[in-house]
Amino acid sequence: MIVIVIVNVMGLALLNGGKHSYHYATRADI
């Protein structure tokens, strides 16, 4: 159940702000 919740939150974040989420992910990766 926890995994499903995490996936849902991530999906909502991507839908709400694709650019912001992508930029944050790239920055975190670096």
Secondary structure, DSSP 8 states (H G I E B T S, - for coil): -HHHHHHHHHHHHHHH-HHHHHHHHHHHH-
